[in-house]
């Protein structure tokens, strides 16, 4: 973790100040930004953030907000793409730097896009866990559901560190700790490196090979990952009789379609 350098006023339009940067692996990092006083968002939504481009225009990408709606700062979790137009530069930010943030949150991974149910699945691969890091720290999720199942699938064990630390900290959270300890089930899996539970989450669901019962009609599901995962999970949900929901028409499952590159 880096120490913050004080910057009184951002110079870039719509910019916020980096307050913290943490590199989890050589491919993954998280960072925090100051939060505009006027910004209101629902846990699970995303915003556009970025840096000035070579042509003077902002280079922006969609990033899910990983901090809950009540947090004073904004947390983001990102992959490092060596030749990525944005992430190749964003991975080098330091506390005190400026990052452009367009404060217009949107997204489908919000509780209001789902009809009432008994159990909620949060199905993520890689950095797709970011919106669920927000939702898992929101008291409303434990009010609405009897059980919350967070699945996180990555290639290697080290890639699970962000989610593992999140879940460990949840039980100590003064706001949601008691409810999270009773209701949250964490299911990490790897697809390449050996770990206690290996396999793609879609395969494990089809094989009924998870430590919790599979998706049923009374379950609700949120999905955030690669296009392949999204399509496979959509088929599994529809096979369980669930209908895709949205902000305007709540349903049994929702899929996030915004990607970071």
N, C-alpha and C positions, 0 to 999 in steps of 0.2 A: 504494500500500500504506500502511495506517495503522499508527501505532505503538500498541503494546499498553498499555492501562491496567491496572494490577495490581488484581485483586480476589482476596482471600484465600480466601473461602468463598462459594459460590453461595447465594443466598437462596431461590430458587424450588426446589420439589421436582424431582428428576431433572435439574436444570439443569447445563449446562456453560458454560465461559467462552469467548467469542469471542476468538481470538488473532490473526486476520488477516482482512481483507476486501479483495477486489479487484473493481473494476467493469470488465468487459471492454468492454461497449458500454452504450448506454442501455437495453438490454433484458436484459442478461446479467451475472451477477456470481457470484463464488465466495467461500467463506469457510471458515475453519478453526475447530474447536472443540477444547477440551481433551478428552482421551480418558479415560473412567473406567478405573481399573486393572483392574476386573473384566470389562470388555467384550472378548469374543472374537467374531470374525466371519470369514466366508470372503469373499475378494475377490469383488466382484460383488453382495453382498447390500445390502439397504436397511434403514433404521430409520425410526421416526416421530420427527420433530422439529417444534418449533413455539414459539409464544409464548402467554402468557395471553390469553384472549378477554375481551370486554367483560363477559360474564356471570360471569367468574371461573373458568370452565372452560378448560383448555388447548385451543388451536386447533392441531391437529396434522395433518401431511401426510407421506406417504411420500417419503423422499429417499434415493436411492442413495448409498452411501459411495464417494467418488471416490478416496480414498487406499487404498493396499494394506493388507492385513491386518497387516503388520509395522510400520506407521507409528505413531509416538508420538502423533500428533494425527489428528483426523477432518476430512477435506475434503469439501465439498459444492459442487455447481454448480447454479445456479438461474436460471430465467427471472424477469423482473420483470413481474408482471401488475398494471397500475394499479388495477384494481378487485378484485383477488384478495383474499379474506379474509385469507390469510396472507402471500403474497409482497408485497403492497402495503406491509406493515409490516416484513417481514423484510429487504427491500432497504435499509432504513435502519439496520441494526445497525452498531455500531462495536466495535472491539477493547475488551475489558473488559466488554461487555454479556453478559447471560445468555440462553441459548437452551435450551429444554426438549428433552431427548433421552430417549426411551424405549429402553433398551438391550436390545432383543429383536430382533436382526437376522434377517431372513428374505429369501426371494427365490429365483427360478429361474435367475438368470444366474450359476451357479456351475459350475465344471469337473466336479464330481461328477454333475451332471445330464445329462452327455453321455457317450455310449459312445466308445471309442477311435476316433480318425481320424487322417488325415495333415495336413489343413489346417483351420484354424479361422478362420471369418469372424466379425467383430464389427461388426454393422451398426447404425449409429446415425443419428438425426436430432436436431438441436438439442441440448438438454441431455441427451438419451439417451446421450451419450458418457460420462456420469459413471461408470457401473459398469465401463465398459471402460478408463477411466483407472486404476481400481483393478486390474483384471485384467492390463493391459499392463505394470504394474510388479511383477507377481508372478512370481517365478522358475519356478513350477510350470507356467505356460502354455507356456514355451519348452522345458520338459522333455517335455511331452506331445505337442507338435505340431512338425512340420517347418517349417511356415510359418503366420504369423498375418496376416490381412488385416483392417485396421481401415478401415472406410468411414465417413465423416462427411458428411452432407448438410445444408446450411443454405440459407437464402434468399440471404444476402449474404456477401461475402468476410470482412468484419469478424467475422461470427458464427463463423468457423472458427478464430479466434485461440487459443482455449483448447486445442483439439485440436492445432493446429500447434505450440504451445509445449510441450505434453506430449510429442509425438513427438521434437521437437528435443532435449529434455532427456533422453529415454530413452537415447540412445546414450552419454551421459556418466554414466549411473547406475552406480555402482560395483557394484551387485548384479546388474543385468540388462543392462547396457549392451552387452557383447560379443554376447550372444545376440540382443538386440533388433536390433542393427545387421545381423545376418545373416538374421534370420527375419521381422522385422516389415515389412509393406508397408502404407503409408498412402495412402488414396485419398479425398481431399476433393473434394466436388462442391458446386456452388451451383445454385439453381433460379431465381433472379431476376437477380442481378448477374453480369456477365460475369466468367468465371474460366477457367483452363486446361481444366477439365473441368466441363461444365454438364449438368444433368439430374437427374431423380429417380433414386435408386439402383435402384429396381425396374425402371424403363424401361431403364436402362443394362445391367442384368443380362439382361433379355429380349433386348436388341439385341446382346449380346456386345460391348459398347462400352467395357469397362473394360480397363486395362492388365494385368489378370491373367485367366486362364481363369475361366469361370463356375462356379457351384456344381455339384458333382458328388456321386455317391453316397458317396465316401470322405471328403467334406468334413463338417465340423460347423459349426453356425451358431448364434450368439446374436443376438437382435434386441431393440432397445430404441428405441422412437419413438412416433409417434402411433398411434392405433387403425387408421387407414387403412394406414400402413406395415406394422404388425404383420400385418394380414390379407393384404396383398399378398405380403409376404415368406413368410408361412406357405404360401401357395399355390405360390410358387416352390420352396420347400424340398420340399413334398410332391410337386411335379412332378419333382423330382430323385430321388424315391424315399425321402426321409427321413421319419422318424416323430418327432412331437413328444415331447420327454422331460420329465422332472420329477425332483425329488429322490428320489422313491420308485421311479420307473421311468425310468432314463436312456434317452435317445434320440439322434436325429441333429440336432435343433435345439431351442432353448428360446426362449421369448418372455417379456419382462417385462410384467406387466399393471398395475403400480402407476403412478399418475400424480400429478404435482404441479400444484396449481392456485392 
